[in-house]
Structure formats: structure tokens, C-alpha cells
């Protein structure tokens, strides 16, 4: 099939939030569609009435939008093969099921749960290798079956698996050919007695009507595939190419879950990860560009993704590797981009900047860009900038960390260090208040005072930044400004020995 005809879908069930595994599946479908000039469809599989909610649907849509996975057809954008929620497609399932019944490819089954349990127990007792549904209703005369249905007798609809069907061979794009023994397939239910379709039926009807060419999903669905192939064949629809991707494991080798930390997408968004970095990292959990490249920008992923580079081996989620990728994306930003997209939005959200992001930035762009140049190498997550920049917003009310005061200002010689710094820095005018000039003014003082650089700069850091750990001192003083810096040094003098 020509690449331009590629149609893929991501079909989450809105029974909860979008988790890491589902997000990776969505990324692979999106990237495959983009790389093949295809169509990426979003479908909401909400046929579980007890767990599916509209709220969860909105959570999933919001997470996908944050990930930047734009869909070509689906909720909010429409398309020619909608509706794109399964609860709105029940008539389509009923029509497909009725056609299979009319054609003799499906039949009603009237067996009670007690009868099914008795048949299974009998099969086990005689050690029958086939212990599925015993096809008790398969050969009921169609007229008799119709009479019983019309009389209101409860029934389910079962697919009629051909008794002479050979092995089902799934040509999987990740795992290669996977063979299932068709003789182990029973005549499974496609419509329940309450009038709702089963998953294996509804998903095939949808995929067939939507023209899906490639089904890219987690390998926990691999066991469903032979039954779905039976439905495709019964419907006379082409069987798509399947690609079952491996599960994601935690560091302990077990399936990723809440015990390993954050698992849903919005938790990572709220923690301050960049969506580009997060998509890059998840894409690498089972796929690689060339075996070596780690930083794969979104446009490269969208142009190079291929199923033959997807591994069939489970991937391990490594938070430290994610943080490293995040750091690489932060470092690649220009100071202005970092200011506009990370720094100022975080400061506004924290209430440190009162104006909106655009107005705050445009009021003093050079100041924010300098702060960005200082903080970028020292931050992993977006919210990190708030705590590292907070001392700049304390004005005259800066609180000094008690432990830092004890280790630095309360030591002999600290007062002399502050007095020398006050004299040297006070000699600089506003026009010379820049990091290079500030560093140059301070650099000879430790030797002149007969003290160590660690003691000298430690005392200054605590006095002007509130803590012995701060960004580079010269840049910090430039950002604080002359008046605040000198004022904080004077206020710290009574605490210094």
C-alpha cells in the first residue's frame, strides 16, 4: 500500500488519565502518520459505561494537546468517518452484527451462565484440549433461533469461527510472524445480552470503517489479535498491519506503575517538564533513530519514525535519563526563549511578577535574559527557577538562612569581609554595575584580608542572597542592583563577627 494512504488511530478508553504507556503509543501513531504523509485519527473508546467519563475524555484531550500530538480526525476536529466516540457509534455496530447474522457468520447463543459453567467443567473432566465455548447453539435452526429471540429469550451473538480455519498468522511489524492455533479459538461473543458490543468486535468495526491501515498498540493486545482477525475476515474487510510495542518497565523490571512515581502525563507537565523533551524521551522507550542519537527533535521524529526501528524488547523508564534529556532541551534554548517560555511564566505563576508574561518580559527583557543565562545551566525542571530567583524579589525583607548564617557570617573575619566588599562595591557607580566589573572589584579582597575565597564569598552570598548557595555572585549582584546589594550588606553587618 502506498505510504500516502497510511491511516492510524489512537483509541484510548476514558477510564482514567493518560498514562506514560498510552502517551508513547499515541506518539508512535502520530509520528508514523507524519513520517508517511498519513492520517492520525483520535478515537475515544468509551463503551465501558461504569468507568468511562466525559471528564476523563477531556483530561486525555488536554494531555494530548500538551504533548503536541495534533490529530487529523477525531473529537473537536471532526472528519468523514465519525462519530469518533464509540458510544455514538452503536448503530454501526448493530448493523455490522446484523449483517453477520444474516449471512450466517454469526449466530445467537441462548446458553445460561450455569450451562456454560457446566459445559466447561465437563470438558475439563474429560480432559478435552478445547475448553472454550462448546458451540451448543451453533447449529440451532435459524428459524427456531429467530422464534426464540422474538419471544424475548435472552441471548448473546457469537461469531462463527470456521471449523476448518488454519492457523492464524499475524504478520506483526515488530514481532515478526506470530502464529496462533485457530482450533483453540471458540465462537466468541461479539454482542452481549444487554445490546452492547464487545471490545474485539467494536474495535474491528471501527478500524474497518475508518480505513485503518496500521494498528500500533501495546503488546498486551497481542492475544486479542487472532479474534480480531476472525472479525475482519467475517466482515470481508482487509486486515491491517499490526505493530505491537513492548511494555514499559520500572527500574525494578516490573510493569511501570504508581509505585515507580508519576505515571500520568499531566503530572510531568505540572512538574515542569517541557513537552518536546518529554515526547523525545518517550519516543526513545522502544525506538531509536540510529542506535546512538539521543536528542531527537519533534520535526526529526515526525520525518524519520519507522516501525522497523521499534524494538520488541521491553523498555525501562529511567527518570534520570528523562531529566538529562530535559536539561539538553533547556540548554538548547536561547536566553530570550527561556525567558519567555520558562522563566517569566513560572515567576508570574508564583506571584513574583504581577503582570502577564508578555508585559513582564517586555518591561525589562535584558534583565530577564541575564537571569535566564544564569539559571539555565542550574535548572532541570521549569519550577526550579522560582526558588533560585526568589532572593531577587525579597527587596529589603530578605530572610537569611539560619544554618548559612551560622556557618558563614558567625565566623571570625566575616565582618571584615562585608566591610571590604561594601567599600569596593560602593566605589562602583550604576554605570559600572555589571558582573564583570563586580567580579573584578571583589577578586583581590580575600588575599588582602588574609582569608580564603570560600570564607570571603560565603559571607557575601549569605548577606546578599540569603543562602550560601546561589547563582554566580557577580551576576547575582548585577541582577539585584546597586542599592539592594549595598543595603543588604549593611543590614548583615550586625550578624557578622
C-alpha positions, 0 to 999 in steps of 0.5 A: 500500500502506498505510504500516502494512504497510511491511516492510524488511530489512537483509541484510548478508553476514558477510564482514567488519565493518560498514562506514560504507556498510552502517551508513547503509543499515541506518539508512535501513531502520530509520528508514523502518520507524519513520517508517511504523509498519513492520517492520525485519527483520535478515537475515544473508546468509551463503551465501558459505561461504569468507568468511562467519563466525559471528564476523563475524555477531556483530561486525555484531550488536554494531555494530548494537546500538551504533548503536541500530538495534533490529530487529523480526525477525531473529537473537536476536529471532526472528519468523514468517518465519525462519530469518533466516540464509540458510544455514538457509534452503536448503530454501526455496530448493530448493523455490522452484527446484523449483517453477520447474522444474516449471512450466517457468520454469526449466530445467537447463543441462548446458553445460561451462565450455569450451562456454560459453567457446566459445559466447561467443567465437563470438558475439563473432566474429560480432559478435552484440549478445547475448553472454550465455548462448546458451540451448543447453539451453533447449529440451532435452526435459524428459524427456531433461533429467530422464534426464540429471540422474538419471544424475548429469550435472552441471548448473546451473538457469537461469531462463527469461527470456521471449523476448518480455519488454519492457523492464524498468522499475524504478520506483526511489524515488530514481532515478526510472524506470530502464529496462533492455533485457530482450533483453540479459538471458540465462537466468541461473543461479539454482542452481549445480552444487554445490546452492547458490543464487545471490545474485539468486535467494536474495535474491528468495526471501527478500524474497518470503517475508518480505513485503518491501515496500521494498528500500533498498540501495546503488546498486551493486545497481542492475544486479542489479535487472532479474534480480531482477525476472525472479525475482519475476515467475517466482515470481508474487510482487509486486515491491517498491519499490526505493530505491537510495542513492548511494555514499559518497565520500572527500574525494578523490571516490573510493569511501570506503575504508581509505585515507580512515581508519576505515571500520568502525563499531566503530572510531568507537565505540572512538574515542569517538564517541557513537552518536546523533551518529554515526547523525545524521551518517550519516543526513545522507550522502544525506538531509536533513530540510529542506535546512538542519537539521543536528542531527537527533535519533534520535526526529526521524529515526525520525518524519520519514525519507522516501525522497523526501528521499534524494538520488541524488547521491553523498555525501562523508564529511567527518570534520570535519563528523562531529566538529562534529556530535559536539561539538553532541551533547556540548554538548547534554548536561547536566553530570550526563549527561556525567558519567555517560555520558562522563566517569566511564566513560572515567576508570574505563576508564583506571584513574583511578577504581577503582570502577564508574561508578555508585559513582564518580559517586555518591561525589562527583557535584558534583565530577564535574559541575564537571569535566564543565562544564569539559571539555565545551566542550574535548572532541570525542571521549569519550577526550579527557577522560582526558588533560585530567583526568589532572593531577587524579589525579597527587596529589603525583607530578605530572610537569611538562612539560619544554618548559612548564617551560622556557618558563614557570617558567625565566623571570625573575619566575616565582618571584615569581609562585608566591610571590604566588599561594601567599600569596593562595591560602593566605589562602583557607580550604576554605570559600572554595575555589571558582573564583570566589573563586580567580579573584578572589584571583589577578586583581590579582597580575600588575599588582602584580608588574609582569608580564603575565597570560600570564607570571603564569598560565603559571607557575601552570598549569605548577606546578599542572597540569603543562602550560601548557595546561589547563582554566580555572585557577580551576576547575582549582584548585577541582577539585584542592583546597586542599592539592594546589594549595598543595603543588604550588606549593611543590614548583615553587618550586625550578624557578622563577627 
